[in-house]
Amino acid sequence: LSLGEAKNLPTYPGPNKMRDCYCTVNLDQEEVFRTKIVEKSLCPFYGEDFYCEIPRTFRHLSFYIFDRDVFRRDSIIGKVAIQKEDLQKYHNRDTWFQLQHVDADSEVQGKVHLELRLSEVITDTGVVCHKLATRVLECQGLPIVNGQCDPYATVTLAGPSRQSEAKKTKVKKKTNNPHFDEVFYFEVTRPSSYNKKSHFDIEDVDEVDKMEIRVDLWNASNLKFGDEFLGELRLPLKFLRQSSSYEAWYFLQPRDNGNKSLKPDDLGSLRLNVVYTEDHVFSSDYYSPLRDLLLKSADVEPVSASAAHILGEVCREKQEAAIPLVRLFLHYGRIVPFISAIANAEVKRTQKLFTFRDPNTIFRGNSLTSKCIDETMKLAGMHYLQVTLKPIIDEICQVHKTCEIDPVKLKDGENLENNRENLRQYVDRIFTVITKSGVSCPTVMCDIFFSLRESAAKRFQGDLDVRYTAVSSFIFLRFFAPAILSPNLFQLTPHHPDPQTSRTLTLISKTIQTLGSLSKSKSANFKESYMATFYDYFNEQKYADAVKNFLDLISSSGRKDHKSIEQPILLKEGFMIKRAQGRKRFGMKNFKKRWFRLTNHEFTYQKSKGDHPLCSIPIENILAVERLEEESFKMKNMFQVIQPERRVLYIQANNCVEAKDWIDILTKVSQCNKKRLTVYHPSAYLNGHWLCCKATADNTPGCTPCTGSLPANIQLDIDGDRETERIYSLFNLYMPKLEKMQEACGSKSVYDGPEEEEYSTFIIDDPKETYKTLKLIIEGVGTLEQEHAQYKRDKFKKTKYGSQEHPIGDKSFQTYIRQQSEISAHSI
């Protein structure tokens, strides 16, 4: 997601009129991300990006604009809610959305399980009446209101001439998945003599058709304003004339509030860019032909005839191809030979086409090589950035020293020389930590840099500096400089920095980029005279020498793997809620908010950030990390960290995305522990027994196998089948281009004469080899396409509308059923 800006928000009803606004991202109503607060603005600019794996089903992706209130609860200005099935409409394009009003009638989520039974009852006098039994079984996924959910249901039989009294279930405390299993009876028709076979008297039929059963869900509130509405369901009774019994799941619906007083555009609008992908991944054997074809790309001669290179040729954006390719090759340990092959081909092509071209410009374009290296650095180098840059970036964001050196932009009271000195100190410190960090550079990055260096030096033998510029164009220009410029995109800060800090980071990034470039006339790199003047501070040979030494170190072959770095690397930190482990005999086992911190050495928590740790768990003592069943404490997003002697730390994360992140990273760092468990208890030990298996001894071995956990290294920390499915989807999307490329290879003009203009967009060095590969790609994609079509047909046959997976009221599923019916009818 890219959250751009909001505009034309309603004015604050006070003399100031401005607002302090922030925006949240929600899956249905569960907040998973929050932007920084933009103060005193009715058109706040956020400029923040957020990426997450979605760990559960959802119906709406929602965005709420809040106005911060220091003294009271923050107030909601408005929201944008996009239905899951509509996300593709806005895929990867900037869109302005009108903010909508937020009220109890629009904030509805969850589903309810009902059973309806219509029966004839003979009274003592021998006459018949018809009764309706409504059984409210359970609900799932109800919203949490003001931090709690104590739901109950009311059931009413309504008709044009009567409305029966609402009947109410018991209140279920502290759960948004309540089990009610309560039955309510309603008299439907007037008594009649028992001599008719029909369910209804003739005069009653029309009346029954107009009747409906109404189920309302409420949150029992302790507040004086009354209980909060959670959603409703209205079912006409006429469908029971075909069958006297009916059981199904239903999506709860909002109340119909037709009297909205404000127009939609009264609340302003929000600019968003959403990229949403959803793939169905088969088991591994389905992908063998396509995967094998892709993985041998590094060995194909020429590499332009390989499946991976062809993907880069047909995709609209090279980045689109680079992301799944890099992940697939990393997973199978083939990334270095693949990047070496495409980099060599690019250097050869550069030399062939531009004999006198400046070697400093190689790898500077948006080629498949540069995009693949960028993506590899992002995946493999994230921890490297954390240990190198995060401490000083945090300081810059917190201290707010003035560093503006443009005389035109100086504010009143600022001193130009002081600002230059502040900036110089920051640049010096960042330059030093980068150039001293060579030993921490990940092995896979070093191996790629070695390959680039050798390839460039071999092709441009007359230029001794090319072995440095080939590497610096990546490590400085495309890795360190962007991370300094936009630390939030590299997980160095949670949010986009404020304007003053952002300006400081821009000036530092420009200087570091130039220091790392090793170009001859550095002052010419700056369009601004004030930057050229500032750079004079660094016009000393020691800086160039430090850069060369650093580049030599990170591009040397045969380095030792420095995974066992003595210095602790901070991997993740943040507030969560933990349950006391109850070490003391009479200790309170209550829940408390704590600051958690994970390094590659230990997992700790403390009262507040920076305090002395209250508890420290060495990584080698983490025996398993698993989710905790919600019923244990009636709390969502909980997980457990299991330690020796069956001691368990129960933790609640702030939302489902954060819970998944913590589980994944804790599992990853503890993956190689020798005593890792194979079984665990999915529920807690409470009141003298395990809730899951009812065993009474607290040291009873687990009753459930541990989940398939993440491997310890980046090569395996990826799902290869999922990436192959993504590549299949791309090939399928660009099938017309594949066929056009096949035509280009097969045409005589490619073999014998000059290229036809319509084919000139493709790189085809060897038409025969490229044609063979294209044929195999098209066959493999066609086979997978048939498998997907068969899967959809089988799923359609097995799917029951009204089941727990596909509740009634799901518009997207209704559309799917209609489409499948049309396809089936057409094929028949």
N, C-alpha and C positions, 0 to 999 in steps of 0.2 A: 504494500500500500504506500502511496505517496500522498500525504496530507498537505495540500498546498496552502490555501488561505480561505478565510471567511470574509464576506463583505456585507455591508448594509445591515448589521445587526441592530435590533431595536435599542434606542437610547435608554440609559439608566434613569429611573424617575427621581432624579435629584439635581442639584445645581451643577454638578460636574458633568453628568450625562455619559461619561466614558465608562467602559467596563474592563475588568481583568479576566480574560477568557482563556480556557483551555479546552481541548477536544479529547474525547475518549473513543477507543475502538472496542466494540463489544460483539461477542458471538451470542446472538439473541440478546440477553441482558447481562451476560457475564463480561465484565471489563477485562480486557487482555493487554491494553496499552493506553498510556496517557501522555499527551504532549506537554511541553513546558507551558507555563502561564505567560501570555502576552498581556502586558499591563497597559491600561489607559488607551484602549483602541476599540473602535466599532468595525474595523476591517483588519483583524489580526492575521499576520502572516506566520505560518508555522514552519513550512519547508522541512517536514520530518518524514522519514521513511520507516516502515515497519514490515518485517518479514516473519512469518511463523508457519510451522506445520500445524494443521488443524487436527487436534487429537480426538475429536468427537463429532457426531452429527450436529447440524444446526439448520435453522430455517431462515434466519435473517443475519446479515452482516450490518451492524448498526453503528452510527457515529453520533455522539451527543456533544453539543456545545454547552459548557457550564460557565457560569459567572461566579468567580470566587467571592465568598463573603467571609471576612475575618471573624465575625462575631456569631454568625449562624451557619446552618448547613448551606453549602453551595447550591445555587438555584440553576435549574436547567432552562436554557433559552429555547432550544429546539433540537430536533434530531433528523438524521437521514437513515432510513432503513431500506436495505436492498435485499430482496428475496434471493435465496441461493440460486434459483433457476434463472434469475435475471442477470447474474454476474457476468455472463458471457457477452451481454449487450454492450457493456462498458469496458470490455477487456483491453487493457493497455492503451487507454486514451484519456486525456484530461476531460473531465466532465463537471459541469456546475450542477449541483443538486439544490433544490429549494428545501429549506429547513421546514419541518413539520412540527405541529404542536405535540407535546407529550402530556398525556393524562392517563389515568388508570384504565380507561377504555381502550387505549391503543397499546398499552404495555402488556401484551398477552403472549404467553408461550406455554408449552407443555401439552400433554395429552391425557385423556381419561378413558378408562376401560368400563364399559357398561354392558349389562345384560337386561333385555326387556322380554317379559313373558305375558301374553294376554290369555286369560283363562275364563271359562264359564264356571260360575259357582251357583249351586242349587241351595236356596235358603230353606229354612224349616217349614215354610208354608208351601214349598214345592215350586216356587217361581225361580227364574234364572236371572242372574245379573252377571255382567262382565267386569272382571277386575284386571288391573294392570299391575304387575310386580316389576319394580325398577330396582335392579341390584347395582349399586355403585361399588365396583371391585377395588380399583386403585387408580392412582395418577402417577405420571412421571414427568420430570423436568419442569416443575412449577417454578415461577420466578421467586427469588429471595428479595423481600421488601424490607428496606431499612435494616439489613443485616440479619433478618430472621424470617422463618417461614413456619407458621403454625396453621396448617390448612384445615378447612372443613368444607363440606358440600351441602347445598340446599337443593331439594328436588320438588318441582311443582308441576301439576298437570293443568294446563291452561286451554281455554276454548273461548269461542265468541260469547257464549252465554254464561260461562262460569270460570272461576279460577280457584282451584283448591288451595288449601293452606300449605305453605312451604314446609317441607319436612327436612330435618337437619341431621347430618351425621355427627359423630363425635369429633372433637378437635384432635388432630395428631400433632404432637409437639416436635419442634426442631427437625423437620424433614421436608424436603420438597419432592419426595417420592412416597407419598402416604399410601398405606394399605387400609382401606375402609372395610370392605366386604360387608356392607349393610344393605338390607332389602326394605323397600317402602311400597305400600299397597295403595292403589287408587281405584275408586269405583268409576268405570268408564260409561256404561249404559244404564238406562232405567231397567228395573226388573221387568221381565216378560214371562208369559206362560212357557213352560218347557216343552214346546211342540214344534219348534222351528229348528231347522238344521243350520240356518245362517248364524254367524257370530253376532249379528246386530239386527235389531228391529229395522224395518224399512225406513221408518221416520228418523232413526238414529244415524243412518249411514252418512248422510251429508254432514251431520254435526261431528261425528268421529273424524271424518276426513279433515275437518278444520282444527281438530285438537292437536296439541303438541306437548311433549314432555320437555321440561326445561331444567337443566342442571347448571347451577352456578357454583363456582369455586371462590372461596374467600380466605383471606389471611386474618386470623383472630388477632386483633391488635389491642395493646394495653392503652393506646392513646385515646384521648377524649373525642377525636374526630371520627371514631367508628372503625369497623373492619374494612380492609382494603379488598377491592374487587380483583380477582386473578384471571377470570375468563369464564365464558359460558358456552353452553351447547343447547341447541334447540332442534328437536327431532319430531317431525310430523308423524302421527300414529297411522296414517293411511298405508304405510309400507308394511304394517303388521297384518294387513288383510290377506296378504299372500302367505305369510308364515306367522304362526302365533308366538314364535320364540326367535329372538335375534340377539346375538352377542358380537361386539366389535369394539375396536379402539377408535377414538375420534380425536382430532386436533381441537383444542379449545379455541374459541373465536372471540374477537373483541365485541363489546356492545355496540349496537348501531346508534351513534350519536349524530343525528342529522343536523343539529343546530350549531354548527361551528360558527362563531361570531367573527373570527379573524380570517382574512384571506391568506392563502399559503405564502405569498411573497412578503407578508408583513414581518417575517422573522429573519429575512436575509437568506444567504446561500453559502454553500461550502464547495470548494473545488477539490476533487479527488481523482486519483488514478489508481485503478485496482487491476492487479494481474492475478487471476485465479486459475489454477490448473487442477484437474482431477483425472487420475488415470486408474483403470482397472488392471491390476498386475496379476498375471497368471503364475503358475509354478514354473520353476527354473527351466525344465526340459522344453517348454514351448519356445523358448528364446534361443536355444542352442545354435541353429543355423545362422541367424542374424548376428548374434553375439560373437560367434567364431569368426564370421566375415569381418566384423569391426575390429576385433582384437589383433588380427594379422595385418592391419593397415600399415604398421611400422615396417613390415618386411616386404611390402609390395613395391615393385620397381616399375615405373616411377611412382612415388607416393601420391601423385595427383590422380592415379587410377585406383586408389584405395577407397573403401566404403566411407571411412571417416572423412577423408578430404572431400569426397563427393557431397556428403551432408553439408559441409561448410559452403560448397558452391551453390547448392539449391536453396538454402535457407535465406530468408529476406535479410536477417541480421546475423552476422558471424557469432555474436554473443549467444544467440538462440541455440546454435549447434555446439558451441564451446562448453556450455555448462554440463549437459549430460555426458558429452564425450570425455571431459576431464574426470568426472566422477567415476565413470566406467573404467577408464584406464588406470586411475588411482586404485580402484578396488582390486583390480587384477595385477597391480604392480607393473604396468606397461607404460606408464605416463612418460618416463624419461626417453625411451627409444622412440615413442611416437612424436614427441615434441622435437627431438633431435632431427628426425626425418623431415618434418614439415618445415623446420627452421632452415635446414640445409637447402631444401628445394627453394625456399623464399630467397635465400642469399644468392643462389645460382641464377634465379630469375632476375633479381635486381641487377646483377653484374652483366647478364646477357642483354637486358633491355637498355640499361643506362651505364655504358662503359665508363663514363667520367663522373658518375654520380658520387656525391659526397657520402662516404661510408658512415658518417655520423647519423645519417637519416635511416639506416636500416632498422627494422622492427619498430618504426615509429607510427606506422599506419594502423588502421583497424583490420588487420589481416587475421586469418584463423590462428596463425602462430601467436601473435601478440595477445589475442583474446584468450587462448588456451593457457598461456603463461600467467596472465592476470588472474584467471580463475584458480589455477593451481596455487598461486601465492595467497589468494584469499582463504583457500581451504587449509593449506599446510602452514601458513604463516600467521594465523590469528593469535596463537599463544606467544609467538615471537614478538608481535606488535605489543601485546599486553605487557610483557616483561620489559620491553625496551622503552616504549613511549608513554604508557599509561600514567606512571607517577608524575611526570612533569606536565602532561596534558591536564591532569586533575588540578595541579597547582595553578596553572594558567587560568583555568575556569573558575577557581575559587578566590584567587587573590585580586584579580582585576587590575593589574598594573596598567597604566596608560602607555601605549606603545605606538601611537599615531605619529608617523614621520612625514606625512604630506602636509606642508605648510598651509595649504588651502583648507584642510579639514581640521586644523587645530582648534580646540575649544578655548574659551576664555579661561585664563589662569593656568593653562598647560605650558610646559617648557619643552621646546623642541629637543634640546640636548639631553635632558633627562629621559625623554621618551626614547631617543636613539640608544641611550645606554641601557635602558630596560630591555629593549628589543635585542640589542647585541648580546646581552647576557643570556636571554632565552635561546637565541640561535646557537650560541657557543655551547650551551649545555646540551641541547638536542643533537647538535652535530657530534659532540663527544660521545654521547650514549649510543648513537648509531654506529659510529666508526669503531667503537670498542666492543660491539655486540657480535662480531663475526663468528665467534665460537658458538653462539646460540642459534645461528641461522639453521633452519631445518635441513636435513640431509637431502631431501628430494629437491629443494630449491637449489642447493649447491650443485647437485649433479646436473640440473638443467642449465645453470649458469656456466658450468664447465663446458658443456656441449655448445652453447652459444658462443662462448669465447673462442673455442677451437675453430668453429665453423667460420666466424668472422675473420679471424687471423689468417686462416688458410686462403680465403678469397681476396682479402685486401692486404697482401703481404707488404706493400709499400708504406702502410700506415701503422706505426707501432702502437698508437693510442686506440685503435679500433677494438682491441681485446678488452679495453676498459669501457669504452662507450657502449658496446653491445650489451654489457651487463648493467651499467649504470642507468641506461634508458629504461630498465625494468625496476631495479631495486630502489632507485631514487625517484624517477619520474612517475612510475605507475604503482609504487607500493608505499614508500614512506611519505612522499609529498601529499598524495590524496588522503592518507590516514591523518596527517596533521591538519589538512584543510577541512575535512569532514569527519571528525573522530566518531560521530554517532553512527556512521555507515560501517565502521570497522569495530563496533562494540567497545570503543574506548570511553565513550560517554553515553548515558542513557538517552539524551536529547540533543537536538541541534543547539549549539551554543548561542548565547545572546549576541546582539549585533556588535558590541565592543570587543568581546572575546573572539568572535568570528573574524573581525578585522585583524586582530593581533595574529591569529592563526594563519590568515591569508598571507600576511607579510613574512611570517616565519617560513611557511611552505614555499613561497617564491624563492627565498634566499637559499634554503636547503636544496631545492631543485637545481638551482644554478651552481651551488657548490659541488653537487654530485655530478654535474654534466661534463666537467673537465674541458669545456670548450675554450678555444684560444682567446677570443675577445668577449669576456663575460659581461662587461659593462654594456655591450651592444645588445645583450639579451633583454635588457629592461627598456620598456617604452618610456617609463617615468624617470625623469632626471633625479628625483629624490631617492629612488631605489638604487640608481647607479652610484650616487654619492655615498649612500649607506654601505654599499658593497665594498667600498674602499677599505673598510675595516678588515675584510677577509682576503685582501689581495696579497697573501703571503704564501710562500712555497709550502709551509708546514701543512696548510689545509689540503692542498693538492696531494701531498705525500700521504696524508692520513687517508684520503679517499682511495688512492691506489693500493695502499696496504690492505684496506678493508676489502676492496674488490678482489684482490689477489687471494685473500683468505677464503672468501665465500665462493670463489670459482675454481678452487683447487680440487683435483680428483683424489680419491683415496683417503678423504678425511675420515677420522674416527667419528662414530655416532655419539654425539654429546647429549644423549637423552637423560643421563643421570647428572643433571646440573645441580650443584649444591644449593644454589640460591632458590628459595621457594618462589614458584610462579603462581600468582593469583589467578584462579580460573573463573570464579563466580562469587558474588556476594549480594546480600540484600536481606531485608526484613522478612521473617516468616514467624508462624506461631508454632511453638513446640509444647508437648505435654511433658511435665516433669517425670523423670524416670523412677522416682520414688526409691532412691538408694537408702535413705534413712527409714527406719522402721515406721516412724509416725509422720514421715514427710508428706506434704500435700501433693497430690498428683493433679494439679490444676494446669490450665493452659496459659502460657505467657508469650508475649511478643519479644523476639530476640533478633539481634543482627547476626546472620550466619555468614561464614567466610570459608571458602574452599580453596586450598592450594594443592600443589602436587605432593605435599607432605602430610597435610592434616585437614580435618573438617572440624571447625570450631563454631561456638556461638558465644556472644557477649551481650550485655544489657543494651549498649548503644555502640554505634560505630566508633572505633578507636579505643574502647574500653579494654581492660584486661579480660582474656577469655574465661568464661565460667565453666566451660567444658571443652575438652580437646579430644578428638578421636583420630588417632593415627590412621592413615590410609590403609595400612596393612591389617587393621582391625575391622574394616568394613567387610562383612561376610556376605551381605546381600542388600540390595536396594529394591524395594517392591512397593506397588500401590497398596493402600489399605482400604478395605471395603467400607463404604460410606456408613453402613449401619453400625459400625463399631462405636462411633462417637456422635452419629447424626451430623457429620461435617463433611463437606465436599473437598476435593483436591488434596487428600491426605496421602502421605507415603510413609514408609518405615525404613529406618537404617538399622540393620541387624548386626550386632557385635558379638564377641565371644561370650560364652556362658548364657546364651539366649537373651542377652540384654537388648532391649529394643528402644530406639528413640522414635517417637511418633511426631510427625511434622505436618503442618498444613501450609500449603503455598497459597498465594493470593488469587490465582486463577488456574485454569486447566493447562494453558500454554506454559506458564511458569513451572507448574508441577512436573510436566513432561521434561522441560529443560533440566531441572535439578536431578530428576531420576536418571536421565541419559548421561549427564556428565559425572555424577557420582558412580554410576555403574561403570563408565569408561575408565575412570582413574583407579578403580578397585578390581578391574577385570582379571589382572594377573595374580591376585592374592591366592596363595596356595590352599588356604582352608575355606575357600568360597563354598557356600551351602548349595545343595541341589534341591532341597525342599524348604518350604516356609509356611507360616500361618497367615492366610490372607486377612484374617480379622484379629482383633485385640484379645488379650487375656484380661477379662473383667469378672468381678464377683466370683472368683475361685474357679473359672474354667475358660477355655478358649471358645469364643463365640462360633468359630467355623466348624470345629470337629467335636466340640463339647468335652474334650479331654480335660481332666482336672489338674494334672501336674503341670506347673509352669515350664518345666524343662522337657516336655514332650516334644519329640521331633516334629517338624512341619508336616502338614497333611496335603500340601499342594506343591507340584514341581515349580521350581523357580522359572521365571520367564526367560526366553532366549535373549540374553543380554548382549550389549554392544561390545565388540572387540576393542582391544587396547590401542590399536594403531590406526592411522588415517586410511591406510590402504583398504582396511576391512570395515571401517566405520561408515559404510555406504551400502545401500541395497542395489546390487548389480542388476537384478531383474527389473527393478523399478526404473533404473536409468535406461535399460534397453527398451522397455515399454515406451518411455518418453521419446527415444530416438525413432522407434517405429511410428509413433504418432506424427513426428515431424516429417518423416519420409512420406507417410500417407497424405499429410496435408499438402506437401509439395510434389505430389505424383505427376501433375502436368509438366513441371520443370524437369523431372527425371526422364519423362518420355521425350521431351524436347532435346535433352542432352544425348539421349540414345540416338535420336535422328541425326544430331550433329556428328556423332561418331560414325554412323553408318553412311553418311552422305559422301559421295565421291569428292565433293569440293574440299572436305577435310583431308582426305587421303592425297589427292592429286593437285588440287589448285588452291587458290587463296580462299580463306574462310569466308563463308557467307555472313553478312552483317548480323543477322538474327541469332547466329550461334556464337558471336564473338564475346559474349558475356561469360562464357565458361572457359576455364583453364583445362585444356585437353592436350597433354604432351604425347600420349600414346593411345590413339583411338581404339585399337584392337583390345588392349588390356582394359581400358575404361569401359568399353562396350560389354565385355565379359562380366565385370563387376556390377554394372548397372542391371544386367539380366538377372544376376543372383539376388540383388537388392529387391527388384520388383517382384520376383518369385517369393522371397521371404516375407515381404510386406503383404502380398496377396494371401499367403497362407495364414498369417496372423489376423488379417482382416476377416477371413472366413471363420476363424476361431471366435473372434469377438462377436460376430453376427450370430453364430450358433449359441454362444453363451447368453446373449440377450433374448433369443427365442426361448431357450430353456428356462431362463429366469421369468419370462413373461408367463409361461405355462404354470410355473410353480407358485407365482406370487398371488397372494390373496389380498384383495383390497379390503381394508378393515382389520388387517393383522397388526401386531405391535410394530413391525418394521414399516408398514405402509398404512397409517391410520386414515380413516375417512376425513376428507377436508383438505387433503394434500393436492393442491391444484397442479403441481408439476407432475405428480403421478397420474392424475386424471388425463393430462395431456399425453403422457407416455403411453397409457393404455389405448387412447384413441389412435395414436400413431402406429402402435404395434398391431392393432386391429386392422388398420388400413393396409399395412404391409402384408399381414397374413392373408387378407382377402385378395390382394393383388397377386400374391404368389400362387394362391389356389386357382 
